[in-house]
């Protein structure tokens, strides 16, 4: 449980850091403070990640649990519909490309089929 709390808090920190890094990286001792914060989160003596998780993350997730579940269900439904739509579209494009390739190469296909005719086979000299 302790590691779960750490990784959740660290993931949130990393996501926030992506945006704040651009804005406040010029601040003196920024990287040192960031490193000290990560050590504080990780340390078993300070239990910083447990503190942040229990005070901020868990109450927020508990309040928004129904909204999160609704979003997950909607995302699942939309992703299924989108996969079906793109699958149909991909099959239509593949069928169209196959028909176009067959009509464009009809002359070449007929030439290849002609090479296997009996007349062509008779014209090959017998080696025996």
C-alpha positions as CSV (number, residue, x, y, z in Angstrom):
1,X,0.0,0.0,0.0
2,X,2.9,2.3,0.8
3,X,4.4,1.8,-2.6
4,X,1.1,2.3,-4.3
5,X,0.6,5.6,-2.6
6,X,4.2,6.6,-3.5
7,X,3.7,5.8,-7.2
8,X,0.4,7.5,-7.4
9,X,1.8,10.7,-5.8
10,X,4.9,10.5,-7.9
11,X,2.9,10.1,-11.1
12,X,0.9,13.2,-10.3
13,X,4.1,15.0,-9.5
14,X,5.6,14.0,-12.8
15,X,2.5,15.1,-14.7
16,X,2.5,18.5,-13.0
17,X,6.2,18.8,-13.4
18,X,5.9,18.6,-17.2
19,X,4.1,21.9,-17.2
20,X,5.7,23.7,-14.3
21,X,9.2,22.8,-15.3
22,X,9.0,25.2,-18.2
23,X,7.7,28.1,-16.1
24,X,9.8,27.9,-12.9
25,X,13.0,26.0,-13.9
26,X,14.8,29.4,-13.8
27,X,14.1,29.7,-10.0
28,X,17.4,29.3,-8.0
29,X,17.8,25.9,-6.4
30,X,14.8,24.6,-8.3
31,X,16.4,21.2,-9.2
32,X,17.8,20.8,-5.7
33,X,14.3,21.4,-4.2
34,X,12.7,19.0,-6.6
35,X,15.2,16.3,-5.7
36,X,14.7,17.0,-2.0
37,X,10.9,16.7,-2.5
38,X,11.3,13.3,-4.2
39,X,13.5,12.1,-1.4
40,X,10.9,13.4,1.1
41,X,8.2,11.5,-0.8
42,X,10.3,8.3,-0.8
43,X,11.7,8.3,2.7
44,X,10.1,5.8,5.1
45,X,10.8,8.2,8.0
46,X,8.9,11.2,6.7
47,X,6.3,9.2,4.8
48,X,5.6,12.2,2.5
49,X,3.8,10.2,-0.1
50,X,1.4,8.7,2.4
51,X,0.7,12.2,3.9
52,X,0.0,13.7,0.5
53,X,-2.1,10.7,-0.6
54,X,-4.2,10.6,2.5
55,X,-4.7,14.4,2.8
56,X,-5.3,15.3,-0.9
57,X,-5.4,12.5,-3.4
58,X,-7.8,10.0,-1.7
59,X,-10.4,12.6,-0.7
60,X,-10.4,14.0,-4.2
61,X,-10.8,10.6,-5.8
62,X,-13.5,9.6,-3.3
63,X,-15.5,12.8,-4.1
64,X,-15.2,12.3,-7.9
65,X,-15.6,8.5,-8.0
66,X,-18.9,8.5,-9.8
67,X,-17.7,11.0,-12.4
68,X,-14.6,8.9,-13.0
69,X,-16.6,5.7,-13.4
70,X,-19.0,7.5,-15.9
71,X,-16.0,8.8,-17.9
72,X,-14.5,5.3,-18.1
73,X,-17.8,3.7,-19.3
74,X,-18.2,6.5,-21.9
75,X,-14.6,6.0,-23.1
76,X,-15.1,2.3,-23.4
77,X,-18.3,2.7,-25.5
78,X,-16.8,5.4,-27.7
79,X,-13.6,3.4,-28.3
80,X,-15.7,0.3,-29.4
81,X,-17.8,2.4,-31.7
82,X,-14.7,4.1,-33.1
83,X,-12.9,0.7,-33.7
84,X,-16.0,-0.6,-35.6
85,X,-16.2,2.5,-37.7
86,X,-12.5,2.5,-38.5
87,X,-12.6,-1.2,-39.2
88,X,-15.4,-0.8,-41.7
89,X,-13.6,2.2,-43.3
90,X,-10.4,0.2,-43.5
91,X,-12.1,-2.8,-45.1
92,X,-13.8,-0.5,-47.6
93,X,-10.5,1.1,-48.5
94,X,-8.8,-2.3,-48.9
95,X,-11.6,-3.6,-51.1
96,X,-11.6,-0.5,-53.3
97,X,-7.8,-0.7,-53.7
98,X,-8.0,-4.4,-54.6
99,X,-10.7,-3.7,-57.3
100,X,-8.7,-0.7,-58.7
101,X,-5.5,-2.8,-58.8
102,X,-7.3,-5.6,-60.6
103,X,-8.8,-3.3,-63.2
104,X,-5.6,-1.5,-63.8
105,X,-3.5,-4.7,-64.2
106,X,-6.1,-6.6,-66.2
107,X,-3.8,-6.5,-69.3
108,X,-0.8,-7.8,-67.4
109,X,-2.9,-10.5,-65.7
110,X,-4.2,-11.7,-69.1
111,X,-0.7,-11.8,-70.4
112,X,0.4,-13.9,-67.6
113,X,-2.5,-16.3,-68.0
114,X,-1.8,-16.5,-71.7
115,X,1.7,-17.7,-71.0
116,X,0.3,-20.9,-69.5
117,X,-1.8,-21.8,-72.5
118,X,-1.4,-25.2,-74.3
119,X,-0.2,-23.4,-77.5
120,X,2.7,-21.9,-75.6
121,X,3.5,-25.2,-73.9
122,X,3.7,-26.9,-77.4
123,X,6.1,-24.4,-78.7
124,X,8.7,-25.3,-76.1
125,X,11.2,-27.7,-77.7
126,X,11.3,-31.1,-76.2
127,X,14.7,-31.8,-74.5
128,X,14.5,-35.6,-74.8
